Amino acid sequence: MKELKYLNKYFLKYKGRLLLGVFITIIATVFKLVVPMKVGDSVTAVKQYLNGEITDIAIVKHELLINILLLLGAALLSAFFTFIMRQTFIVVSRYVEYDLKNEIFQHYEKLSLGFYKQNRTGDLMNRISEDVSKVRMYVGPALMYGITTVTLFIVVISYMFYKAPILTLYAIAPLPILSIAIYKLSVLINQRTTIVQQYLSRLTTFTQESFSGIAVIKAYGIEPRTNTNFEELADGSKVKNIDLAKVQALFFPLMMLLIGVSNILVIYIGGTRYINGQIAEFGTIVEFLIYVNMLTWPVAVVGWITSMIQQAEASQKRINEFLETEPSIQNLVEESTPVDGNIEFNNLSFTYPDTGITALKNVSFTVKPGETLAIIGNTGSGKSTILELIGRLYDVKEEMLKIDNTAIRDLHLEDLRDSIGYVPQDAFLFSDSLRNNIRFGKENASDEEVIEAAKNAAVHKNIIGFKNGYDTVLGERGITLSGGQKQRVSIARAIIKDPQILLFDDCLSAVDTETEEEILQNLHKISKKKTTIIVSHRISSAKNANKIIVLNEGKIIQQGTHNELVNSEGYYKELYAKQLLEKEK
Ligand SMILES: Nc1ncnc2c1ncn2[C@@H]1O[C@H](COP(=O)(O)OP(=O)(O)OP(=O)(O)O)[C@@H](O)[C@H]1O
């Protein structure tokens, strides 16, 4: 229960509703008690008439009528209060589920990129959906049935002892066995359910990947292999589901068996004691039979509740693990720190904490507002890492990276990120309209602004060519757009933000050279007072930059302007010659 203590704050938040729930549960239970009482009284009255203890049939009829009315009233009231009881506990559990999901999601969003690299997306999703659902079972049904059971036990068993103590002992004797058996069965059911869920999630992942990668599957003609793999997984899932069904099938027969034993004991012991005169009223036996049946479900529920709590504890532990994870990148300043965009790398070396790969070694350069820096280099030479550090996705030593002469960690994190327009290498578009995908950079942007940004990113013509224009909804991961179109929508998103620093990570790789030229010219116009960094493999993207640095294995091996670099021996000149040759071919 240690982990579940985390939920106490929610119990406190909804204490009013919960207390009302407890109160209503008690009332509903008391009304439930009236039903067997009145059935017992009715049977006793009939028996007394048959024995000749009551001679006037009118008296018996009158008592039966009163009993029926009371019975009906009590049953209706009990049903009504049971309905209200569900409205309190189950509704609270839904509120808690909602709060907890929001809390987890908001916490996820605060966590640093490293966290997402270390944990699989499926796992993150499972904790926010599956685990929260299991925790809800503790807050809702487990609590509700727990309170109902305790109330019913106290009220019914006390009354039974009051009526016939010895008979009560016999009647309730099999109930603990039932509770333990149901508990054991529930544990088994849970174990098998977990396995079934694991199979299901493997099947879902496989199916999702197959559909996402359908183009590759078709191109390689591996549909038969994919079908076989699916069949194997589905077969495994089927076997585990059958295993689960077998133990589930035991649940009700086991319950019936033990109720049967209790009933036999009540009839036998009750009958014997009535004959011996140890029980005064015949109706007591009938009354007890109803009580035993009334108690059976709550007793079975004890086992179920126990396993529900165990599962919730395990789930809450997994949730707490993430909730207790602190974001490795934290905002350290209170006051607002507007950013001008003077970027300074000072002998910066950086090693990725998770892999230990040293991506940058003694890198130094400066870029000022109004300037464009181009970074050229082989794959894996550390170009993207430079951009990630400017966005403070990772921390470095204070003196190594400054913006506006202030260590990057001394800038307000929100101000820093607000001042950056970042276009990643792998353009990610949401399954939404093109307009909203561009607006993502500026939520309240007008249609004119969206069009202007799209024009600057040289994608406007493509967009208006679509039947629905800016309202074209993109499929999952923007599959309706070509690679180059996706890159340009992603550029438009950064442009519309109108940030002080623009970071382009090899985002023109999929556009032809003419379009590249058009975009670069537009960028030149709009970034007159901004700091721009363009990462590229192409000389054409870099040539007009104020400064170019060439990276190799994390080190700057050349720097200068295009003219300076083409006139000195080295990587840049060779690349230029190679790309010029390719263009002429
Ligand atoms: N998130 C990460 N965690 C650990 N190592 C990383 C991470 N990102 C990059 N690296 C490693 O750091 C090195 C530099 O990578 P980086 O992405 O900066 O290169 P790049 O020059 O941008 O390459 P490309 O042109 O292929 O995009 C590589 O060896 C890479 O494997």
The ligand as a MOL file (V3000), in Angstrom:
LIG
                    3D

  0  0  0     0  0            999 V3000
M  V30 BEGIN CTAB
M  V30 COUNTS 31 33 0 0 0
M  V30 BEGIN ATOM
M  V30 1 N 20.5660 11.5860 -28.5500 0
M  V30 2 C 21.7560 11.0160 -28.7030 0
M  V30 3 N 22.2200 10.2170 -27.7480 0
M  V30 4 C 23.4230 9.6600 -27.8780 0
M  V30 5 N 24.2520 9.8340 -28.9060 0
M  V30 6 C 23.8410 10.6220 -29.9060 0
M  V30 7 C 22.5650 11.2550 -29.8530 0
M  V30 8 N 22.4000 11.9850 -30.9630 0
M  V30 9 C 23.5320 11.8290 -31.6820 0
M  V30 10 N 24.4090 11.0170 -31.0570 0
M  V30 11 C 25.7340 10.6460 -31.5070 0
M  V30 12 O 26.5130 11.8260 -31.5570 0
M  V30 13 C 27.2890 11.8760 -32.7530 0
M  V30 14 C 26.9710 13.1470 -33.5180 0
M  V30 15 O 25.6440 13.0620 -33.9830 0
M  V30 16 P 24.8900 14.2460 -34.7370 0
M  V30 17 O 23.4810 13.8440 -34.9000 0
M  V30 18 O 25.1620 15.5230 -34.0490 0
M  V30 19 O 25.6220 14.2260 -36.1330 0
M  V30 20 P 25.2420 14.9880 -37.4740 0
M  V30 21 O 26.4920 15.6140 -37.9500 0
M  V30 22 O 24.0810 15.8660 -37.2760 0
M  V30 23 O 24.8730 13.7690 -38.4070 0
M  V30 24 P 23.8440 13.7460 -39.6380 0
M  V30 25 O 24.4200 14.5690 -40.7200 0
M  V30 26 O 23.7900 12.2910 -39.9960 0
M  V30 27 O 22.5690 14.2590 -39.1030 0
M  V30 28 C 26.9780 10.6030 -33.5060 0
M  V30 29 O 28.0470 9.6980 -33.2680 0
M  V30 30 C 25.6990 10.1010 -32.9140 0
M  V30 31 O 25.6940 8.6910 -32.8990 0
M  V30 END ATOM
M  V30 BEGIN BOND
M  V30 1 1 1 2
M  V30 2 1 2 3
M  V30 3 2 2 7
M  V30 4 2 3 4
M  V30 5 1 4 5
M  V30 6 2 5 6
M  V30 7 1 6 7
M  V30 8 1 6 10
M  V30 9 1 7 8
M  V30 10 2 8 9
M  V30 11 1 9 10
M  V30 12 1 10 11
M  V30 13 1 11 12
M  V30 14 1 11 30
M  V30 15 1 12 13
M  V30 16 1 13 14
M  V30 17 1 13 28
M  V30 18 1 14 15
M  V30 19 1 15 16
M  V30 20 2 16 17
M  V30 21 1 16 18
M  V30 22 1 16 19
M  V30 23 1 19 20
M  V30 24 2 20 21
M  V30 25 1 20 22
M  V30 26 1 20 23
M  V30 27 1 23 24
M  V30 28 2 24 25
M  V30 29 1 24 26
M  V30 30 1 24 27
M  V30 31 1 28 29
M  V30 32 1 28 30
M  V30 33 1 30 31
M  V30 END BOND
M  V30 END CTAB
M  END
